[in-house]
């Protein structure tokens, strides 16, 4: 998550100094963040299931 925030901050700074397509970059970062959130949710579910399998529900 920190990497995404750093990318966003860098994009804001670059927007002032270069001719990048800010909208395209923000959409790319949005997609990356959505993927990260899905992976996080999957990881949490795997951990919950592991504990459940061991007889220790969270």
PyMOL Python script that loads the backbone (N, CA, C, O; Angstrom):
from pymol import cmd

cmd.read_pdbstr("""\
ATOM      1  N   UNK A   1       0.830  -1.180   0.000  1.00  0.00           N
ATOM      2  CA  UNK A   1       0.000   0.000   0.000  1.00  0.00           C
ATOM      3  C   UNK A   1       0.876   1.246   0.000  1.00  0.00           C
ATOM      4  O   UNK A   1       0.554   2.224  -0.674  1.00  0.00           O
ATOM      5  N   UNK A   2       1.968   1.227   0.738  1.00  0.00           N
ATOM      6  CA  UNK A   2       2.876   2.376   0.747  1.00  0.00           C
ATOM      7  C   UNK A   2       3.427   2.642  -0.648  1.00  0.00           C
ATOM      8  O   UNK A   2       3.612   3.796  -1.035  1.00  0.00           O
ATOM      9  N   UNK A   3       3.692   1.563  -1.415  1.00  0.00           N
ATOM     10  CA  UNK A   3       4.204   1.742  -2.775  1.00  0.00           C
ATOM     11  C   UNK A   3       3.203   2.495  -3.644  1.00  0.00           C
ATOM     12  O   UNK A   3       3.588   3.348  -4.444  1.00  0.00           O
ATOM     13  N   UNK A   4       1.941   2.185  -3.491  1.00  0.00           N
ATOM     14  CA  UNK A   4       0.912   2.851  -4.293  1.00  0.00           C
ATOM     15  C   UNK A   4       0.821   4.321  -3.916  1.00  0.00           C
ATOM     16  O   UNK A   4       0.695   5.180  -4.790  1.00  0.00           O
ATOM     17  N   UNK A   5       0.884   4.618  -2.623  1.00  0.00           N
ATOM     18  CA  UNK A   5       0.839   6.014  -2.190  1.00  0.00           C
ATOM     19  C   UNK A   5       2.063   6.785  -2.682  1.00  0.00           C
ATOM     20  O   UNK A   5       1.956   7.954  -3.053  1.00  0.00           O
ATOM     21  N   UNK A   6       3.225   6.128  -2.685  1.00  0.00           N
ATOM     22  CA  UNK A   6       4.432   6.775  -3.193  1.00  0.00           C
ATOM     23  C   UNK A   6       4.298   7.046  -4.691  1.00  0.00           C
ATOM     24  O   UNK A   6       4.696   8.107  -5.172  1.00  0.00           O
ATOM     25  N   UNK A   7       3.732   6.074  -5.432  1.00  0.00           N
ATOM     26  CA  UNK A   7       3.509   6.271  -6.864  1.00  0.00           C
ATOM     27  C   UNK A   7       2.586   7.461  -7.097  1.00  0.00           C
ATOM     28  O   UNK A   7       2.829   8.281  -7.983  1.00  0.00           O
ATOM     29  N   UNK A   8       1.536   7.551  -6.306  1.00  0.00           N
ATOM     30  CA  UNK A   8       0.585   8.653  -6.441  1.00  0.00           C
ATOM     31  C   UNK A   8       1.274   9.992  -6.180  1.00  0.00           C
ATOM     32  O   UNK A   8       1.095  10.944  -6.939  1.00  0.00           O
ATOM     33  N   UNK A   9       2.052  10.061  -5.117  1.00  0.00           N
ATOM     34  CA  UNK A   9       2.756  11.302  -4.782  1.00  0.00           C
ATOM     35  C   UNK A   9       3.722  11.676  -5.903  1.00  0.00           C
ATOM     36  O   UNK A   9       3.798  12.836  -6.307  1.00  0.00           O
ATOM     37  N   UNK A  10       4.453  10.690  -6.397  1.00  0.00           N
ATOM     38  CA  UNK A  10       5.383  10.950  -7.493  1.00  0.00           C
ATOM     39  C   UNK A  10       4.657  11.432  -8.737  1.00  0.00           C
ATOM     40  O   UNK A  10       5.146  12.315  -9.441  1.00  0.00           O
ATOM     41  N   UNK A  11       3.505  10.861  -9.007  1.00  0.00           N
ATOM     42  CA  UNK A  11       2.718  11.301 -10.164  1.00  0.00           C
ATOM     43  C   UNK A  11       2.275  12.748 -10.009  1.00  0.00           C
ATOM     44  O   UNK A  11       2.307  13.520 -10.967  1.00  0.00           O
ATOM     45  N   UNK A  12       1.868  13.107  -8.822  1.00  0.00           N
ATOM     46  CA  UNK A  12       1.461  14.497  -8.595  1.00  0.00           C
ATOM     47  C   UNK A  12       2.618  15.445  -8.858  1.00  0.00           C
ATOM     48  O   UNK A  12       2.441  16.489  -9.484  1.00  0.00           O
ATOM     49  N   UNK A  13       3.803  15.083  -8.380  1.00  0.00           N
ATOM     50  CA  UNK A  13       4.978  15.914  -8.608  1.00  0.00           C
ATOM     51  C   UNK A  13       5.352  15.955 -10.082  1.00  0.00           C
ATOM     52  O   UNK A  13       5.705  17.014 -10.602  1.00  0.00           O
ATOM     53  N   UNK A  14       5.280  14.816 -10.757  1.00  0.00           N
ATOM     54  CA  UNK A  14       5.618  14.762 -12.174  1.00  0.00           C
ATOM     55  C   UNK A  14       4.627  15.542 -13.016  1.00  0.00           C
ATOM     56  O   UNK A  14       4.988  16.106 -14.050  1.00  0.00           O
ATOM     57  N   UNK A  15       3.400  15.574 -12.582  1.00  0.00           N
ATOM     58  CA  UNK A  15       2.368  16.296 -13.333  1.00  0.00           C
ATOM     59  C   UNK A  15       2.767  17.757 -13.510  1.00  0.00           C
ATOM     60  O   UNK A  15       2.484  18.372 -14.538  1.00  0.00           O
ATOM     61  N   UNK A  16       3.419  18.292 -12.507  1.00  0.00           N
ATOM     62  CA  UNK A  16       3.851  19.683 -12.572  1.00  0.00           C
ATOM     63  C   UNK A  16       5.015  19.871 -13.532  1.00  0.00           C
ATOM     64  O   UNK A  16       5.164  20.934 -14.135  1.00  0.00           O
ATOM     65  N   UNK A  17       5.844  18.833 -13.675  1.00  0.00           N
ATOM     66  CA  UNK A  17       7.101  18.987 -14.400  1.00  0.00           C
ATOM     67  C   UNK A  17       7.167  18.267 -15.746  1.00  0.00           C
ATOM     68  O   UNK A  17       8.145  18.425 -16.478  1.00  0.00           O
ATOM     69  N   UNK A  18       6.175  17.501 -16.076  1.00  0.00           N
ATOM     70  CA  UNK A  18       6.223  16.768 -17.338  1.00  0.00           C
ATOM     71  C   UNK A  18       4.842  16.716 -17.976  1.00  0.00           C
ATOM     72  O   UNK A  18       3.840  17.121 -17.388  1.00  0.00           O
ATOM     73  N   UNK A  19       4.831  16.218 -19.165  1.00  0.00           N
ATOM     74  CA  UNK A  19       3.578  16.145 -19.896  1.00  0.00           C
ATOM     75  C   UNK A  19       2.948  14.764 -19.843  1.00  0.00           C
ATOM     76  O   UNK A  19       2.399  14.309 -20.846  1.00  0.00           O
ATOM     77  N   UNK A  20       3.008  14.085 -18.707  1.00  0.00           N
ATOM     78  CA  UNK A  20       2.430  12.741 -18.609  1.00  0.00           C
ATOM     79  C   UNK A  20       0.909  12.807 -18.670  1.00  0.00           C
ATOM     80  O   UNK A  20       0.304  13.835 -18.367  1.00  0.00           O
ATOM     81  N   UNK A  21       0.320  11.721 -19.058  1.00  0.00           N
ATOM     82  CA  UNK A  21      -1.137  11.613 -19.104  1.00  0.00           C
ATOM     83  C   UNK A  21      -1.610  11.200 -17.705  1.00  0.00           C
ATOM     84  O   UNK A  21      -1.663  10.016 -17.374  1.00  0.00           O
ATOM     85  N   UNK A  22      -1.942  12.183 -16.917  1.00  0.00           N
ATOM     86  CA  UNK A  22      -2.290  11.966 -15.513  1.00  0.00           C
ATOM     87  C   UNK A  22      -3.471  11.007 -15.373  1.00  0.00           C
ATOM     88  O   UNK A  22      -3.446  10.124 -14.516  1.00  0.00           O
ATOM     89  N   UNK A  23      -4.493  11.167 -16.194  1.00  0.00           N
ATOM     90  CA  UNK A  23      -5.683  10.310 -16.101  1.00  0.00           C
ATOM     91  C   UNK A  23      -5.337   8.854 -16.361  1.00  0.00           C
ATOM     92  O   UNK A  23      -5.813   7.970 -15.649  1.00  0.00           O
ATOM     93  N   UNK A  24      -4.526   8.595 -17.361  1.00  0.00           N
ATOM     94  CA  UNK A  24      -4.122   7.221 -17.670  1.00  0.00           C
ATOM     95  C   UNK A  24      -3.322   6.610 -16.520  1.00  0.00           C
ATOM     96  O   UNK A  24      -3.539   5.458 -16.147  1.00  0.00           O
ATOM     97  N   UNK A  25      -2.407   7.384 -15.970  1.00  0.00           N
ATOM     98  CA  UNK A  25      -1.601   6.887 -14.859  1.00  0.00           C
ATOM     99  C   UNK A  25      -2.461   6.623 -13.626  1.00  0.00           C
ATOM    100  O   UNK A  25      -2.255   5.626 -12.935  1.00  0.00           O
ATOM    101  N   UNK A  26      -3.406   7.490 -13.345  1.00  0.00           N
ATOM    102  CA  UNK A  26      -4.280   7.284 -12.182  1.00  0.00           C
ATOM    103  C   UNK A  26      -5.145   6.042 -12.374  1.00  0.00           C
ATOM    104  O   UNK A  26      -5.400   5.313 -11.415  1.00  0.00           O
ATOM    105  N   UNK A  27      -5.592   5.795 -13.591  1.00  0.00           N
ATOM    106  CA  UNK A  27      -6.380   4.583 -13.863  1.00  0.00           C
ATOM    107  C   UNK A  27      -5.523   3.338 -13.686  1.00  0.00           C
ATOM    108  O   UNK A  27      -6.005   2.315 -13.198  1.00  0.00           O
ATOM    109  N   UNK A  28      -4.243   3.421 -14.084  1.00  0.00           N
ATOM    110  CA  UNK A  28      -3.334   2.286 -13.906  1.00  0.00           C
ATOM    111  C   UNK A  28      -3.114   2.019 -12.417  1.00  0.00           C
ATOM    112  O   UNK A  28      -3.127   0.869 -11.980  1.00  0.00           O
ATOM    113  N   UNK A  29      -2.916   3.062 -11.657  1.00  0.00           N
ATOM    114  CA  UNK A  29      -2.717   2.916 -10.211  1.00  0.00           C
ATOM    115  C   UNK A  29      -3.985   2.382  -9.558  1.00  0.00           C
ATOM    116  O   UNK A  29      -3.918   1.555  -8.649  1.00  0.00           O
ATOM    117  N   UNK A  30      -5.130   2.850 -10.017  1.00  0.00           N
ATOM    118  CA  UNK A  30      -6.408   2.361  -9.491  1.00  0.00           C
ATOM    119  C   UNK A  30      -6.530   0.857  -9.724  1.00  0.00           C
ATOM    120  O   UNK A  30      -6.946   0.118  -8.831  1.00  0.00           O
ATOM    121  N   UNK A  31      -6.167   0.407 -10.916  1.00  0.00           N
ATOM    122  CA  UNK A  31      -6.218  -1.025 -11.242  1.00  0.00           C
ATOM    123  C   UNK A  31      -5.263  -1.808 -10.343  1.00  0.00           C
ATOM    124  O   UNK A  31      -5.622  -2.864  -9.821  1.00  0.00           O
ATOM    125  N   UNK A  32      -4.029  -1.282 -10.160  1.00  0.00           N
ATOM    126  CA  UNK A  32      -3.062  -1.939  -9.281  1.00  0.00           C
ATOM    127  C   UNK A  32      -3.605  -2.055  -7.860  1.00  0.00           C
ATOM    128  O   UNK A  32      -3.460  -3.094  -7.217  1.00  0.00           O
ATOM    129  N   UNK A  33      -4.225  -0.995  -7.381  1.00  0.00           N
ATOM    130  CA  UNK A  33      -4.752  -0.990  -6.018  1.00  0.00           C
ATOM    131  C   UNK A  33      -5.905  -1.980  -5.871  1.00  0.00           C
ATOM    132  O   UNK A  33      -6.003  -2.672  -4.858  1.00  0.00           O
ATOM    133  N   UNK A  34      -6.775  -2.051  -6.874  1.00  0.00           N
ATOM    134  CA  UNK A  34      -7.869  -3.044  -6.829  1.00  0.00           C
ATOM    135  C   UNK A  34      -7.311  -4.453  -6.750  1.00  0.00           C
ATOM    136  O   UNK A  34      -7.795  -5.275  -5.972  1.00  0.00           O
ATOM    137  N   UNK A  35      -6.288  -4.735  -7.558  1.00  0.00           N
ATOM    138  CA  UNK A  35      -5.660  -6.055  -7.549  1.00  0.00           C
ATOM    139  C   UNK A  35      -5.072  -6.346  -6.171  1.00  0.00           C
ATOM    140  O   UNK A  35      -5.230  -7.444  -5.638  1.00  0.00           O
ATOM    141  N   UNK A  36      -4.398  -5.361  -5.604  1.00  0.00           N
ATOM    142  CA  UNK A  36      -3.818  -5.509  -4.273  1.00  0.00           C
ATOM    143  C   UNK A  36      -4.888  -5.810  -3.227  1.00  0.00           C
ATOM    144  O   UNK A  36      -4.683  -6.661  -2.362  1.00  0.00           O
ATOM    145  N   UNK A  37      -6.013  -5.130  -3.297  1.00  0.00           N
ATOM    146  CA  UNK A  37      -7.088  -5.364  -2.335  1.00  0.00           C
ATOM    147  C   UNK A  37      -7.675  -6.767  -2.469  1.00  0.00           C
ATOM    148  O   UNK A  37      -7.990  -7.405  -1.465  1.00  0.00           O
ATOM    149  N   UNK A  38      -7.825  -7.248  -3.701  1.00  0.00           N
ATOM    150  CA  UNK A  38      -8.329  -8.609  -3.924  1.00  0.00           C
ATOM    151  C   UNK A  38      -7.346  -9.626  -3.350  1.00  0.00           C
ATOM    152  O   UNK A  38      -7.748 -10.582  -2.686  1.00  0.00           O
ATOM    153  N   UNK A  39      -6.046  -9.413  -3.612  1.00  0.00           N
ATOM    154  CA  UNK A  39      -5.034 -10.328  -3.083  1.00  0.00           C
ATOM    155  C   UNK A  39      -5.025 -10.320  -1.560  1.00  0.00           C
ATOM    156  O   UNK A  39      -4.868 -11.366  -0.930  1.00  0.00           O
ATOM    157  N   UNK A  40      -5.189  -9.162  -0.980  1.00  0.00           N
ATOM    158  CA  UNK A  40      -5.237  -9.036   0.487  1.00  0.00           C
ATOM    159  C   UNK A  40      -6.423  -9.817   1.056  1.00  0.00           C
ATOM    160  O   UNK A  40      -6.289 -10.527   2.053  1.00  0.00           O
ATOM    161  N   UNK A  41      -7.575  -9.680   0.415  1.00  0.00           N
ATOM    162  CA  UNK A  41      -8.779 -10.381   0.868  1.00  0.00           C
ATOM    163  C   UNK A  41      -8.579 -11.894   0.761  1.00  0.00           C
ATOM    164  O   UNK A  41      -8.949 -12.637   1.670  1.00  0.00           O
ATOM    165  N   UNK A  42      -7.989 -12.349  -0.355  1.00  0.00           N
ATOM    166  CA  UNK A  42      -7.723 -13.776  -0.531  1.00  0.00           C
ATOM    167  C   UNK A  42      -6.772 -14.292   0.545  1.00  0.00           C
ATOM    168  O   UNK A  42      -6.971 -15.379   1.089  1.00  0.00           O
ATOM    169  N   UNK A  43      -5.758 -13.522   0.842  1.00  0.00           N
ATOM    170  CA  UNK A  43      -4.788 -13.900   1.878  1.00  0.00           C
ATOM    171  C   UNK A  43      -5.471 -14.012   3.238  1.00  0.00           C
ATOM    172  O   UNK A  43      -5.214 -14.953   3.990  1.00  0.00           O
ATOM    173  N   UNK A  44      -6.335 -13.060   3.549  1.00  0.00           N
ATOM    174  CA  UNK A  44      -7.064 -13.102   4.816  1.00  0.00           C
ATOM    175  C   UNK A  44      -7.957 -14.334   4.890  1.00  0.00           C
ATOM    176  O   UNK A  44      -8.027 -14.992   5.928  1.00  0.00           O
ATOM    177  N   UNK A  45      -8.634 -14.645   3.796  1.00  0.00           N
ATOM    178  CA  UNK A  45      -9.511 -15.827   3.771  1.00  0.00           C
ATOM    179  C   UNK A  45      -8.716 -17.113   3.955  1.00  0.00           C
ATOM    180  O   UNK A  45      -9.166 -18.030   4.643  1.00  0.00           O
ATOM    181  N   UNK A  46      -7.541 -17.186   3.347  1.00  0.00           N
ATOM    182  CA  UNK A  46      -6.699 -18.365   3.510  1.00  0.00           C
ATOM    183  C   UNK A  46      -6.258 -18.525   4.962  1.00  0.00           C
ATOM    184  O   UNK A  46      -6.233 -19.638   5.489  1.00  0.00           O
ATOM    185  N   UNK A  47      -5.916 -17.425   5.598  1.00  0.00           N
ATOM    186  CA  UNK A  47      -5.505 -17.475   7.002  1.00  0.00           C
ATOM    187  C   UNK A  47      -6.663 -17.912   7.899  1.00  0.00           C
ATOM    188  O   UNK A  47      -6.482 -18.737   8.794  1.00  0.00           O
ATOM    189  N   UNK A  48      -7.842 -17.362   7.657  1.00  0.00           N
ATOM    190  CA  UNK A  48      -9.029 -17.744   8.429  1.00  0.00           C
ATOM    191  C   UNK A  48      -9.317 -19.226   8.258  1.00  0.00           C
ATOM    192  O   UNK A  48      -9.607 -19.923   9.231  1.00  0.00           O
ATOM    193  N   UNK A  49      -9.238 -19.711   7.021  1.00  0.00           N
ATOM    194  CA  UNK A  49      -9.488 -21.131   6.753  1.00  0.00           C
ATOM    195  C   UNK A  49      -8.436 -22.028   7.389  1.00  0.00           C
ATOM    196  O   UNK A  49      -8.760 -23.119   7.857  1.00  0.00           O
ATOM    197  N   UNK A  50      -7.189 -21.590   7.412  1.00  0.00           N
ATOM    198  CA  UNK A  50      -6.128 -22.371   8.037  1.00  0.00           C
ATOM    199  C   UNK A  50      -6.396 -22.533   9.524  1.00  0.00           C
ATOM    200  O   UNK A  50      -6.284 -23.634  10.061  1.00  0.00           O
ATOM    201  N   UNK A  51      -6.747 -21.449  10.185  1.00  0.00           N
ATOM    202  CA  UNK A  51      -7.060 -21.533  11.613  1.00  0.00           C
ATOM    203  C   UNK A  51      -8.297 -22.398  11.852  1.00  0.00           C
ATOM    204  O   UNK A  51      -8.347 -23.179  12.802  1.00  0.00           O
ATOM    205  N   UNK A  52      -9.288 -22.249  10.982  1.00  0.00           N
ATOM    206  CA  UNK A  52     -10.523 -23.042  11.110  1.00  0.00           C
ATOM    207  C   UNK A  52     -10.217 -24.540  10.970  1.00  0.00           C
ATOM    208  O   UNK A  52     -10.751 -25.365  11.710  1.00  0.00           O
ATOM    209  N   UNK A  53      -9.348 -24.873  10.004  1.00  0.00           N
ATOM    210  CA  UNK A  53      -8.960 -26.266   9.785  1.00  0.00           C
ATOM    211  C   UNK A  53      -8.276 -26.843  11.009  1.00  0.00           C
ATOM    212  O   UNK A  53      -8.426 -28.026  11.315  1.00  0.00           O
ATOM    213  N   UNK A  54      -7.527 -26.008  11.704  1.00  0.00           N
ATOM    214  CA  UNK A  54      -6.833 -26.438  12.910  1.00  0.00           C
ATOM    215  C   UNK A  54      -7.732 -26.450  14.142  1.00  0.00           C
ATOM    216  O   UNK A  54      -7.308 -26.838  15.231  1.00  0.00           O
ATOM    217  N   UNK A  55      -8.989 -26.015  13.954  1.00  0.00           N
ATOM    218  CA  UNK A  55      -9.929 -26.019  15.066  1.00  0.00           C
ATOM    219  C   UNK A  55      -9.930 -24.741  15.867  1.00  0.00           C
ATOM    220  O   UNK A  55     -10.455 -24.717  16.980  1.00  0.00           O
ATOM    221  N   UNK A  56      -9.369 -23.698  15.349  1.00  0.00           N
ATOM    222  CA  UNK A  56      -9.287 -22.412  16.033  1.00  0.00           C
ATOM    223  C   UNK A  56      -9.878 -21.317  15.154  1.00  0.00           C
ATOM    224  O   UNK A  56      -9.160 -20.630  14.428  1.00  0.00           O
ATOM    225  N   UNK A  57     -11.203 -21.165  15.233  1.00  0.00           N
ATOM    226  CA  UNK A  57     -11.839 -20.140  14.403  1.00  0.00           C
ATOM    227  C   UNK A  57     -11.479 -18.752  14.907  1.00  0.00           C
ATOM    228  O   UNK A  57     -11.364 -18.521  16.111  1.00  0.00           O
ATOM    229  N   UNK A  58     -11.307 -17.850  13.979  1.00  0.00           N
ATOM    230  CA  UNK A  58     -11.012 -16.460  14.335  1.00  0.00           C
ATOM    231  C   UNK A  58     -12.279 -15.657  14.444  1.00  0.00           C
ATOM    232  O   UNK A  58     -12.230 -14.462  14.735  1.00  0.00           O
TER     233      UNK A  58
END
""", "prot")
cmd.dss("prot")
cmd.show_as("cartoon", "prot")
cmd.util.cbc("prot")
cmd.orient("prot")
